[in-house]
Amino acid sequence: MTKPRQVIVHIATSADGYIARSDGDLEWLTSRPAPKGFYGMDAFMKSIDTKVLGRKTYDVSLRMGAKFDSQSRTIVFSRHPPADAPSGVQFVSDAIGPFVSRLREQPGKDIWLMGGGEIIASFLDAQAIDEFVISVVPIFVGDGIPLIARRHRHTPLSLMATEKFADGLVQLRYAVSR
């Protein structure tokens, strides 16, 4: 029997819990020299075949030079999909819970939920996230976009693993308790 597909948030935050500055700036993150294997990201990329993004993250990715193609499946949640999308990009506005249930039933590897804070919060509230891999970067940025949009919730996590890197980055792996 094959393992069910997991929805995994793999993301970096500042030590004070922000994924980007308020204006979306990531310089504090992208200017860091990364170790070989890019904090386990190379291995993680081999374990997924589908990326799920919110529209804001998609737009920022395009501005940063990301290329989307038919080599891997990219799903963008958006209330206002564009008229045309690049090959390999699917825009959806479905309810998260039923959509993720259908996605999990399809054969394939795990699914990477790529943030930002609003879509992560929406997936979390729909109980559609299995794991978080949070790379905590040793820097305070003071203000910005939080890892998860602020809403009232109580979501217990179970620590699965920790890893410390020579540059002070700490990676935490949590299962979302159901």
GROMACS elastic network, one bead per residue, 0.5 to 0.9 nm:
[ bonds ]
;  ai    aj funct       b0    kb
    2     5     6  0.88570   500
    3     6     6  0.86042   500
    4   104     6  0.68088   500
    4   105     6  0.78681   500
    4   107     6  0.87111   500
    4   108     6  0.89110   500
    4   109     6  0.86151   500
    4   110     6  0.82092   500
    5   103     6  0.83679   500
    5   104     6  0.53079   500
    5   105     6  0.78028   500
    5   106     6  0.84023   500
    5   107     6  0.79334   500
    5   108     6  0.69543   500
    5   109     6  0.59995   500
    5   111     6  0.68960   500
    6   104     6  0.73395   500
    6   109     6  0.80050   500
    6   111     6  0.60045   500
    6   112     6  0.84172   500
    6   129     6  0.75497   500
    6   130     6  0.58176   500
    6   131     6  0.75110   500
    7   100     6  0.84549   500
    7   104     6  0.84061   500
    7   110     6  0.62177   500
    7   112     6  0.59544   500
    7   113     6  0.64725   500
    7   128     6  0.69487   500
    7   129     6  0.51023   500
    7   130     6  0.53182   500
    7   131     6  0.66418   500
    7   132     6  0.88011   500
    8   110     6  0.73438   500
    8   111     6  0.61115   500
    8   112     6  0.51083   500
    8   113     6  0.58187   500
    8   114     6  0.85122   500
    8   129     6  0.62214   500
    8   130     6  0.59431   500
    8   132     6  0.56950   500
    8   133     6  0.72718   500
    9   111     6  0.85865   500
    9   112     6  0.59257   500
    9   114     6  0.61495   500
    9   115     6  0.73781   500
    9   120     6  0.77691   500
    9   129     6  0.73691   500
    9   130     6  0.82933   500
    9   131     6  0.63025   500
    9   133     6  0.60309   500
    9   134     6  0.77778   500
   10    41     6  0.86167   500
   10    44     6  0.86273   500
   10   112     6  0.69027   500
   10   113     6  0.71939   500
   10   114     6  0.68181   500
   10   115     6  0.86634   500
   10   131     6  0.83683   500
   10   132     6  0.59979   500
   10   134     6  0.60448   500
   10   135     6  0.78882   500
   10   173     6  0.89837   500
   11    19     6  0.76984   500
   11   113     6  0.89579   500
   11   114     6  0.71001   500
   11   115     6  0.76449   500
   11   132     6  0.78799   500
   11   133     6  0.63241   500
   11   134     6  0.52148   500
   11   135     6  0.61795   500
   11   136     6  0.87519   500
   11   147     6  0.84523   500
   12    17     6  0.89237   500
   12    18     6  0.83854   500
   12    19     6  0.62125   500
   12    29     6  0.80081   500
   12   133     6  0.83038   500
   12   134     6  0.55660   500
   12   136     6  0.58631   500
   12   137     6  0.68296   500
   12   147     6  0.85859   500
   12   171     6  0.86286   500
   13    16     6  0.75481   500
   13    17     6  0.53323   500
   13    18     6  0.51029   500
   13    20     6  0.76580   500
   13    29     6  0.84604   500
   13   134     6  0.69179   500
   13   135     6  0.61754   500
   13   136     6  0.51047   500
   13   137     6  0.60191   500
   13   139     6  0.89924   500
   13   146     6  0.83288   500
   13   147     6  0.68343   500
   14    17     6  0.52157   500
   14    18     6  0.52257   500
   14    19     6  0.65074   500
   14    20     6  0.81368   500
   14    28     6  0.84505   500
   14    29     6  0.81689   500
   14   135     6  0.84028   500
   14   136     6  0.57067   500
   14   138     6  0.64886   500
   14   139     6  0.55052   500
   14   140     6  0.57647   500
   14   141     6  0.66171   500
   15    18     6  0.75922   500
   15   136     6  0.56042   500
   15   137     6  0.57530   500
   15   138     6  0.55276   500
   15   139     6  0.55008   500
   15   140     6  0.54851   500
   15   141     6  0.80869   500
   16   136     6  0.87329   500
   16   139     6  0.76770   500
   16   140     6  0.54902   500
   16   141     6  0.70644   500
   16   142     6  0.70569   500
   16   143     6  0.84101   500
   16   146     6  0.88567   500
   17   136     6  0.79706   500
   17   140     6  0.84081   500
   17   141     6  0.88789   500
   17   144     6  0.87786   500
   17   145     6  0.84846   500
   17   146     6  0.59068   500
   17   147     6  0.59820   500
   17   148     6  0.88473   500
   18    21     6  0.70970   500
   18   140     6  0.85591   500
   18   141     6  0.74253   500
   18   142     6  0.83496   500
   18   143     6  0.71377   500
   18   144     6  0.56571   500
   18   145     6  0.53194   500
   18   147     6  0.55253   500
   18   148     6  0.87667   500
   19    24     6  0.85441   500
   19    26     6  0.78980   500
   19    29     6  0.88861   500
   19   115     6  0.87540   500
   19   116     6  0.75074   500
   19   117     6  0.78528   500
   19   144     6  0.73061   500
   19   145     6  0.57454   500
   19   146     6  0.58993   500
   19   147     6  0.54996   500
   19   148     6  0.89797   500
   20    23     6  0.76444   500
   20    24     6  0.51964   500
   20    25     6  0.56822   500
   20    26     6  0.53616   500
   20    27     6  0.86474   500
   20    28     6  0.84045   500
   20    29     6  0.83710   500
   20   116     6  0.88722   500
   20   141     6  0.85357   500
   20   143     6  0.86083   500
   20   144     6  0.56495   500
   20   145     6  0.53154   500
   20   146     6  0.75860   500
   20   147     6  0.86684   500
   21    24     6  0.51145   500
   21    25     6  0.51374   500
   21    26     6  0.67112   500
   21    27     6  0.89307   500
   21    28     6  0.88187   500
   21   141     6  0.71714   500
   21   142     6  0.84943   500
   21   143     6  0.62904   500
   21   145     6  0.58689   500
   21   146     6  0.88723   500
   22    25     6  0.72773   500
   22   143     6  0.66350   500
   22   145     6  0.54508   500
   23   144     6  0.75049   500
   23   145     6  0.83651   500
   24    60     6  0.78737   500
   24   144     6  0.77896   500
   24   145     6  0.74733   500
   25    28     6  0.79184   500
   25    29     6  0.89741   500
   25   144     6  0.89378   500
   26    29     6  0.53308   500
   26    30     6  0.60202   500
   26    31     6  0.83804   500
   27    30     6  0.50992   500
   27    31     6  0.56169   500
   27    32     6  0.84692   500
   28    31     6  0.60685   500
   28    32     6  0.72556   500
   28   137     6  0.89661   500
   28   139     6  0.78880   500
   28   141     6  0.79261   500
   29    32     6  0.58790   500
   29   137     6  0.75783   500
   30    33     6  0.80578   500
   34    37     6  0.80828   500
   34    38     6  0.54044   500
   34    39     6  0.71382   500
   34   167     6  0.86695   500
   35    38     6  0.53105   500
   35    39     6  0.65035   500
   35   165     6  0.84209   500
   35   166     6  0.86082   500
   35   167     6  0.85144   500
   36    39     6  0.74300   500
   36    40     6  0.85558   500
   37    40     6  0.53294   500
   37    41     6  0.63899   500
   37    42     6  0.54704   500
   37    43     6  0.74142   500
   38    41     6  0.53147   500
   38    42     6  0.63608   500
   39    42     6  0.78831   500
   39   135     6  0.82280   500
   39   165     6  0.77325   500
   39   169     6  0.86866   500
   39   171     6  0.81239   500
   40    43     6  0.55059   500
   40    44     6  0.62370   500
   40    45     6  0.87854   500
   41    45     6  0.60367   500
   41    46     6  0.87307   500
   42    45     6  0.53118   500
   42    46     6  0.67880   500
   43    46     6  0.53197   500
   43    47     6  0.67857   500
   44    47     6  0.51623   500
   44    48     6  0.68658   500
   45    48     6  0.55875   500
   45    49     6  0.78685   500
   45   112     6  0.87912   500
   46    49     6  0.76996   500
   46   109     6  0.87746   500
   47   109     6  0.60761   500
   47   110     6  0.61496   500
   47   111     6  0.85347   500
   48    51     6  0.77348   500
   48    72     6  0.88940   500
   48   108     6  0.80510   500
   48   111     6  0.55216   500
   48   112     6  0.65594   500
   49    71     6  0.88143   500
   49    72     6  0.57122   500
   49    73     6  0.64228   500
   49    74     6  0.87398   500
   49   108     6  0.67588   500
   49   109     6  0.53866   500
   49   110     6  0.64320   500
   49   111     6  0.64749   500
   49   112     6  0.80639   500
   50    72     6  0.61672   500
   50    74     6  0.58037   500
   50    75     6  0.74915   500
   50   108     6  0.83542   500
   50   109     6  0.75012   500
   50   110     6  0.70014   500
   50   112     6  0.62215   500
   50   113     6  0.86506   500
   51    72     6  0.77568   500
   51    73     6  0.62669   500
   51    75     6  0.61327   500
   51    76     6  0.83688   500
   51   111     6  0.58333   500
   51   113     6  0.60356   500
   51   114     6  0.68424   500
   52    73     6  0.85344   500
   52    74     6  0.59071   500
   52    76     6  0.58079   500
   52    77     6  0.74859   500
   52   111     6  0.71747   500
   52   112     6  0.60092   500
   52   114     6  0.60065   500
   52   115     6  0.81907   500
   53    56     6  0.81195   500
   53    57     6  0.60981   500
   53    58     6  0.61462   500
   53    74     6  0.75897   500
   53    75     6  0.62712   500
   53    77     6  0.62955   500
   53   112     6  0.84733   500
   53   113     6  0.61122   500
   53   114     6  0.52035   500
   53   115     6  0.60413   500
   53   116     6  0.77518   500
   53   119     6  0.75320   500
   54    57     6  0.53888   500
   54    58     6  0.62330   500
   54    59     6  0.87660   500
   54    75     6  0.84794   500
   54    76     6  0.54654   500
   54    78     6  0.65069   500
   54   113     6  0.87772   500
   54   114     6  0.77124   500
   54   115     6  0.64940   500
   54   116     6  0.67550   500
   54   118     6  0.79018   500
   54   119     6  0.57213   500
   54   120     6  0.86270   500
   55    59     6  0.61474   500
   55    60     6  0.86159   500
   55    76     6  0.59579   500
   55    77     6  0.59701   500
   55    78     6  0.53179   500
   55    79     6  0.84487   500
   55    80     6  0.87706   500
   55    81     6  0.85226   500
   55    91     6  0.88242   500
   55   119     6  0.89338   500
   56    59     6  0.51547   500
   56    60     6  0.61874   500
   56    61     6  0.84994   500
   56    78     6  0.87148   500
   56   115     6  0.88841   500
   56   116     6  0.74717   500
   57    60     6  0.50999   500
   57    61     6  0.59625   500
   57    62     6  0.85960   500
   57    76     6  0.88466   500
   57   114     6  0.75958   500
   57   115     6  0.65436   500
   57   116     6  0.60562   500
   58    61     6  0.50399   500
   58    62     6  0.62809   500
   58    63     6  0.87520   500
   58    66     6  0.88233   500
   58    76     6  0.69960   500
   59    62     6  0.51757   500
   59    63     6  0.63625   500
   59    64     6  0.87338   500
   60    63     6  0.50422   500
   60    64     6  0.61944   500
   60    65     6  0.87600   500
   60    66     6  0.87702   500
   61    64     6  0.50432   500
   61    65     6  0.64029   500
   61    66     6  0.52388   500
   61    67     6  0.83404   500
   62    65     6  0.51495   500
   62    66     6  0.50330   500
   62    67     6  0.71160   500
   62    68     6  0.86199   500
   63    66     6  0.73830   500
   68    71     6  0.82524   500
   68    72     6  0.80319   500
   68    73     6  0.86445   500
   68    74     6  0.74581   500
   68    86     6  0.67388   500
   68    87     6  0.72316   500
   68    88     6  0.65868   500
   68    89     6  0.68500   500
   69    72     6  0.66763   500
   69    73     6  0.79021   500
   69    74     6  0.83623   500
   69    86     6  0.69133   500
   69    87     6  0.54300   500
   69    89     6  0.72666   500
   70    73     6  0.64403   500
   70    74     6  0.84410   500
   70    86     6  0.86163   500
   70    87     6  0.55746   500
   70    89     6  0.76086   500
   71    88     6  0.71988   500
   72    88     6  0.67409   500
   72    89     6  0.88633   500
   73    88     6  0.54870   500
   73    89     6  0.65216   500
   73    90     6  0.78374   500
   74    88     6  0.61083   500
   74    90     6  0.61980   500
   74    91     6  0.85367   500
   75    88     6  0.84238   500
   75    89     6  0.58052   500
   75    91     6  0.58171   500
   75    92     6  0.70636   500
   76    81     6  0.85024   500
   76    89     6  0.71610   500
   76    90     6  0.61339   500
   76    92     6  0.61805   500
   76    93     6  0.84881   500
   77    80     6  0.89098   500
   77    81     6  0.81980   500
   77    90     6  0.85787   500
   77    91     6  0.58922   500
   77    92     6  0.50247   500
   77    93     6  0.56082   500
   77    94     6  0.78881   500
   77    96     6  0.87952   500
   77   119     6  0.81730   500
   78    81     6  0.55960   500
   78    82     6  0.89447   500
   78    91     6  0.64829   500
   78    92     6  0.60799   500
   78    93     6  0.54538   500
   78    94     6  0.89574   500
   79    92     6  0.77813   500
   79    93     6  0.54495   500
   79    94     6  0.89355   500
   80    91     6  0.87967   500
   80    92     6  0.89477   500
   80    93     6  0.78943   500
   81    84     6  0.82820   500
   81    85     6  0.84711   500
   81    91     6  0.57988   500
   81    92     6  0.72477   500
   81    93     6  0.79257   500
   82    85     6  0.66109   500
   82    91     6  0.79851   500
   85    88     6  0.81588   500
   85    89     6  0.60458   500
   85    90     6  0.71666   500
   85    91     6  0.76986   500
   86    89     6  0.56321   500
   86    90     6  0.84218   500
   87    90     6  0.83012   500
   92    95     6  0.89997   500
   93    96     6  0.83640   500
   94    97     6  0.87277   500
   94    98     6  0.78856   500
   94    99     6  0.63453   500
   95    98     6  0.61014   500
   95    99     6  0.61901   500
   95   100     6  0.87009   500
   95   126     6  0.89365   500
   96    99     6  0.51782   500
   96   100     6  0.59906   500
   96   101     6  0.85269   500
   96   122     6  0.77233   500
   96   123     6  0.65417   500
   96   126     6  0.65510   500
   96   128     6  0.74205   500
   97   100     6  0.53699   500
   97   101     6  0.62377   500
   97   102     6  0.88139   500
   97   123     6  0.76684   500
   97   126     6  0.54766   500
   97   127     6  0.72064   500
   97   128     6  0.61675   500
   98   101     6  0.50310   500
   98   102     6  0.63062   500
   98   103     6  0.86258   500
   99   102     6  0.52508   500
   99   103     6  0.61974   500
   99   104     6  0.87121   500
  100   104     6  0.60193   500
  100   105     6  0.85984   500
  100   128     6  0.65654   500
  101   104     6  0.52243   500
  101   105     6  0.64614   500
  101   128     6  0.81930   500
  102   105     6  0.52302   500
  102   106     6  0.67704   500
  103   106     6  0.54168   500
  103   107     6  0.84745   500
  103   111     6  0.88724   500
  104   107     6  0.75475   500
  104   108     6  0.83489   500
  104   110     6  0.85661   500
  104   111     6  0.85700   500
  105   108     6  0.89027   500
  108   111     6  0.87077   500
  113   116     6  0.89460   500
  113   119     6  0.85076   500
  113   120     6  0.73939   500
  113   123     6  0.87519   500
  113   129     6  0.82335   500
  114   119     6  0.86146   500
  114   120     6  0.79720   500
  115   118     6  0.73561   500
  115   119     6  0.59158   500
  115   120     6  0.54812   500
  115   121     6  0.89161   500
  115   147     6  0.80425   500
  115   148     6  0.86267   500
  116   119     6  0.58545   500
  116   120     6  0.61790   500
  116   121     6  0.86293   500
  116   145     6  0.79249   500
  116   146     6  0.83046   500
  116   147     6  0.70378   500
  116   148     6  0.75691   500
  116   149     6  0.85451   500
  117   120     6  0.51567   500
  117   121     6  0.60303   500
  117   122     6  0.86054   500
  117   145     6  0.67758   500
  117   146     6  0.59104   500
  117   147     6  0.50055   500
  117   150     6  0.85542   500
  118   121     6  0.51552   500
  118   122     6  0.62202   500
  118   123     6  0.87113   500
  118   146     6  0.89400   500
  118   147     6  0.86073   500
  118   148     6  0.64314   500
  118   149     6  0.51333   500
  118   150     6  0.86194   500
  119   123     6  0.60716   500
  119   124     6  0.83629   500
  119   148     6  0.81976   500
  119   149     6  0.82420   500
  120   123     6  0.51955   500
  120   124     6  0.59977   500
  120   125     6  0.85233   500
  120   129     6  0.83470   500
  120   147     6  0.77841   500
  120   148     6  0.59759   500
  120   149     6  0.76346   500
  121   124     6  0.50004   500
  121   125     6  0.60298   500
  121   126     6  0.85352   500
  121   147     6  0.85682   500
  121   148     6  0.52352   500
  121   149     6  0.55836   500
  121   150     6  0.78860   500
  121   151     6  0.79542   500
  122   125     6  0.51275   500
  122   126     6  0.62099   500
  122   127     6  0.86709   500
  122   128     6  0.86363   500
  122   148     6  0.89406   500
  122   149     6  0.85288   500
  123   126     6  0.50045   500
  123   127     6  0.62022   500
  123   128     6  0.50668   500
  123   129     6  0.62195   500
  124   128     6  0.58325   500
  124   129     6  0.57511   500
  124   130     6  0.89804   500
  124   148     6  0.88442   500
  124   155     6  0.82461   500
  124   176     6  0.88555   500
  125   128     6  0.75736   500
  125   129     6  0.89504   500
  125   153     6  0.78126   500
  125   155     6  0.88651   500
  126   129     6  0.81997   500
  127   130     6  0.81133   500
  127   176     6  0.86741   500
  127   178     6  0.79281   500
  129   132     6  0.78309   500
  129   175     6  0.86848   500
  129   176     6  0.68309   500
  130   174     6  0.85403   500
  130   175     6  0.58611   500
  130   176     6  0.52957   500
  130   177     6  0.80902   500
  130   178     6  0.89795   500
  131   157     6  0.87084   500
  131   173     6  0.71287   500
  131   174     6  0.55146   500
  131   176     6  0.55890   500
  132   157     6  0.89148   500
  132   172     6  0.77706   500
  132   173     6  0.57086   500
  132   174     6  0.51507   500
  132   175     6  0.65131   500
  132   176     6  0.74640   500
  133   171     6  0.67686   500
  133   172     6  0.56616   500
  133   174     6  0.64899   500
  133   175     6  0.89595   500
  134   170     6  0.81963   500
  134   171     6  0.55730   500
  134   172     6  0.51829   500
  134   173     6  0.64603   500
  134   174     6  0.82867   500
  135   169     6  0.65996   500
  135   170     6  0.57239   500
  135   172     6  0.63593   500
  135   173     6  0.87522   500
  136   139     6  0.84898   500
  136   168     6  0.87338   500
  136   169     6  0.56450   500
  136   170     6  0.52456   500
  136   171     6  0.60687   500
  136   172     6  0.77528   500
  137   140     6  0.84604   500
  137   167     6  0.89876   500
  137   168     6  0.72804   500
  137   170     6  0.69281   500
  137   171     6  0.87280   500
  138   167     6  0.83982   500
  138   168     6  0.60620   500
  138   169     6  0.58676   500
  138   170     6  0.81013   500
  140   143     6  0.85486   500
  141   144     6  0.73759   500
  143   146     6  0.83368   500
  145   148     6  0.82075   500
  145   149     6  0.79652   500
  146   149     6  0.61020   500
  146   150     6  0.78374   500
  148   151     6  0.84839   500
  150   153     6  0.87397   500
  155   176     6  0.72601   500
  155   177     6  0.70882   500
  155   178     6  0.82365   500
  156   175     6  0.88250   500
  156   176     6  0.65051   500
  156   177     6  0.54803   500
  156   178     6  0.79478   500
  157   174     6  0.58585   500
  157   175     6  0.56478   500
  157   177     6  0.53096   500
  157   178     6  0.88770   500
  158   173     6  0.85092   500
  158   174     6  0.53131   500
  158   175     6  0.51096   500
  158   176     6  0.64491   500
  158   177     6  0.64186   500
  159   162     6  0.79083   500
  159   172     6  0.74440   500
  159   173     6  0.61027   500
  159   175     6  0.65069   500
  160   172     6  0.78651   500
  160   173     6  0.53834   500
  160   174     6  0.52588   500
  160   175     6  0.65633   500
  161   171     6  0.81607   500
  161   172     6  0.60987   500
  161   173     6  0.50815   500
  161   174     6  0.71708   500
  162   170     6  0.70928   500
  162   171     6  0.55848   500
  162   173     6  0.62107   500
  163   169     6  0.84572   500
  163   170     6  0.57281   500
  163   171     6  0.50771   500
  163   172     6  0.67170   500
  163   173     6  0.86360   500
  164   167     6  0.84434   500
  164   168     6  0.67081   500
  164   169     6  0.61086   500
  164   171     6  0.63821   500
  164   172     6  0.89397   500
  165   168     6  0.55802   500
  165   169     6  0.53516   500
  165   170     6  0.62104   500
  165   171     6  0.80854   500
  166   169     6  0.73222   500
  167   170     6  0.89167   500
  174   177     6  0.89270   500
